[in-house]
Amino acid sequence: LSPKNMREEIENYLKKAGSPLPINDSQFFYCIYHSLVVQYKKAIDEIESLTSKKFDSICIFGGGNKNQLVNRMTEELTQKKVRLGPSEATSFGNVLGQIK
């Protein structure tokens, strides 16, 4: 939660896991994106298991859906079509979450 140096935290995690360290910024960001996509896949697999349904697509909302690399990686790993919802959804969700 809010480490002083996120890069250092990620590198320490990779060392403990026995994973190779990224040697440049491109590899570092790819590592982060890959980790995110793996978590998407785990969540999708769990939803499909709990509902006993298979889905052929997933919808990603919020500003993060503008990242074409993550969208492509998600399609490749999940074997599902990525559909993009409104990028403003994050802002709307934040506003709704603050209304009491």
RALIN-V659986 format. One record per residue. N is the residue number from 1. RES is the residue in one small letter. OMEGA is omega as a letter, one per 40 degrees, with the letter a starting at -180 (* if undefined). Layout:
n->[N/N]
res->[RES/RES]
omega->[OMEGA/OMEGA]
This chain:
n->[1/2/3/4/5/6/7/8/9/10/11/12/13/14/15/16/17/18/19/20/21/22/23/24/25/26/27/28/29/30/31/32/33/34/35/36/37/38/39/40/41/42/43/44/45/46/47/48/49/50/51/52/53/54/55/56/57/58/59/60/61/62/63/64/65/66/67/68/69/70/71/72/73/74/75/76/77/78/79/80/81/82/83/84/85/86/87/88/89/90/91/92/93/94/95/96/97/98/99/100]
res->[l/s/p/k/n/m/r/e/e/i/e/n/y/l/k/k/a/g/s/p/l/p/i/n/d/s/q/f/f/y/c/i/y/h/s/l/v/v/q/y/k/k/a/i/d/e/i/e/s/l/t/s/k/k/f/d/s/i/c/i/f/g/g/g/n/k/n/q/l/v/n/r/m/t/e/e/l/t/q/k/k/v/r/l/g/p/s/e/a/t/s/f/g/n/v/l/g/q/i/k]
omega->[i/i/i/a/a/a/i/i/a/i/i/i/a/i/a/a/a/i/i/i/i/a/i/a/a/i/i/i/i/i/i/a/a/i/i/a/i/i/i/a/i/a/i/i/i/i/i/i/a/a/a/i/i/i/a/i/i/a/i/a/i/a/i/a/i/a/a/i/i/i/i/i/i/i/a/a/a/a/i/i/i/i/a/i/a/i/i/a/i/i/i/i/i/i/a/a/a/i/i/*]
